[in-house]
Amino acid sequence: MSLRDRSEDWVLQKFLDLLENTLTAFELKKSDRTAILILSAILIIGQVVLFVRYQYNPFTRYDVYVESFDRSDRPTIESILETIEIQTASKEKIQASETEQVKRDSLPRVEINPGSSLININTASLIELQKLTRVGPKTAQRIVDYRSENGNFQRIEDIQKVKGIGPKTFEKMKDQITVK
């Protein structure tokens, strides 16, 4: 038994003796004194357990995480900053006149009807197509690909020719789409 264990036992024993002497002074029955001693011991042990759990809990020691984050990510952040500086230094600046040369006719036209909630499947963008029931990013891309390969849809029923859109899906979306 180490010196530390003996000193802890001695302190605990002295505390229990003091507590028992105090309880004897109140002239309590032996069973009452025993119950109070047991409850006191449980309370003390509980406090010690809570203290130890708090002291050695890694989630309460934020300084360890901050230090490890600083050490591990500093080279990565510095290399990214160097890469950005190299790329911006090597590229030429785009002149405003060059950006104005883009023809408006080359940009796709999207019709927006504020009064209508129908989506024109011949002109809708990927984001607009994803607003349709049961249409996610992949299905929206398939609709755009089909449109570019085969031309515009003639009827709303033609959307069933797109892979992933069958009769059930069409029934759920037919009230949301139009062809113009």
N, C-alpha and C positions, 0 to 999 in steps of 0.2 A: 504494500500500500504506500503510495507516494505521500510526500509531505503536503501537497496540495489537497489530496483526498482527505487526509487526516484533519487538515485545518477546516475544510468544508464540513466534515462530519462534526467537528467540535463546535463550529458556529451554529449548525442546525440543532445540535443537542442542547446548547446553552439557550437558544431561542425557545425550544420546546419546554425546557425546565422553567424558564421565566414565565412562559404562558401558563403552565400548569400551576405554578405558585400564585399567579394572579387569579386564576380561576378558583383555586382553593380559598383565597381570601374572600371571594364572593359567596362562599359556602354552598357551592353547587354539588349535586350528587355526582358520584363517580361516573355514571353513564352519561350525564350531561357534559361533564368535563371531557370525556373521551370523544363524544360527538363533536364538540367544539374544536378539539385538537385535530381530529381527522379533517374537518372542514378547513381549518387553517392550513394544514399541511397540503391539502389539495389546492387551495388558493395559491400558496407559495409555489408549488410545483408548476401550476398553470402559468403563473407569471414568468417563471424561469423558462419554460418551454416557449412562450410567446417572444420573450427577449431573444432567445437563441435563434428561433426561426426568422425573426426580423433581421438579426445581425448577419446571418449567413445566407439570406435570400438574395440570389443574384439580381432579381428584378428591382430591388431597392437600392442597388449600388449602380447608379446611372453613370458615375464617373468612369467606371470600367468600360462601358459601352462607348462613351464619347471618346475616350482615348484610343480605343481600338478602331473606331470609325475614322478618326483623324489619321491614324497611322496607315490604315489599309487603303483609303481612298485618295489620299493626297497625290500619289504618283499618277493615278488614273485621271484625276481632274486636271492636273498640270499638262498631261499629254494631250487631253482633249482641247485645252485652251491653245496649246502650241499648234495643233492641227488646224483649228479654226483660223488662227492668225496666218498660217502659211497659205491656206486656201483663199482667204480674202485678199492677201497681198498679191497672189498670182493671177487672180481674175481681173479682167478689165471692168470698168464701171459701165453700166448700161446707160446710154444716152436717152433722154426723154423723147427725142425725136424718133428714135427707133421704136419705142413702145407705141407711139402714135401711128406708126405705119401699119399696124395690124388692122386689117379690114374688118369692118363690122359684119360684112356678109359671110366671112369665114367662121364666125362664131355661131354655134347652134342656137336656134330660136326656141324659146320655151314660152308657150302661151299660158298666161295666168289669168284665170277668170275669178275675180274675188267673190262674185255672187254664186259661183258653182263650186261644189265640192268634188266634182268628177275630175279624174285625172286622165288626161289624154295620153294613152299609151304609145302614141307615135312620136311624141315630143318630150315626154317626161324624162327627167334626169334619174340617176341611180337613187338619190335621196328621196325623190318624190315617189318612185316606184316602191321603195321600202315602206312607205306609209300604207300600202295596200295590205289587206288581210292575208296572212300566210305568205308574205313575200319578204324574204330576208336579203342580205347582200348578194348571195350566190344566185338566187333566182332573179333578182333585179339585173344582175350582170348578164344572165342568160337572155333576158328579154331584150336588153340593149344589143347584145351580139346577134340575136335573131333578126332584129330590126335592121342592123347594118348589113347582114348577109342577104336577106330576102326582101328588103324594102318595108314600107309601111304596112301596118295591118289594115285590111279592108273592112273587117267586121270585128266586133269585140270577141266573138267566138274564136277567131283565129289565134288568140293568145294561148289556146289549148295546145297549139303546135309546139310551144316552148317546153323543153324538158323540165319536168317538175311541176307543171300545171296541168292537172287532170280535171275531170268533170266536177269533183267535189270542191276543189280549190276555186274553180271558175264560178261555181254557184255562190260561193261566199264573197267573191270579189266583183261580180258582174254589176252590182249596183254602185260601185265606186269608180268604174272606168268608162271611158268613152273613146271614140275614134273620130278624128276630124281630118 
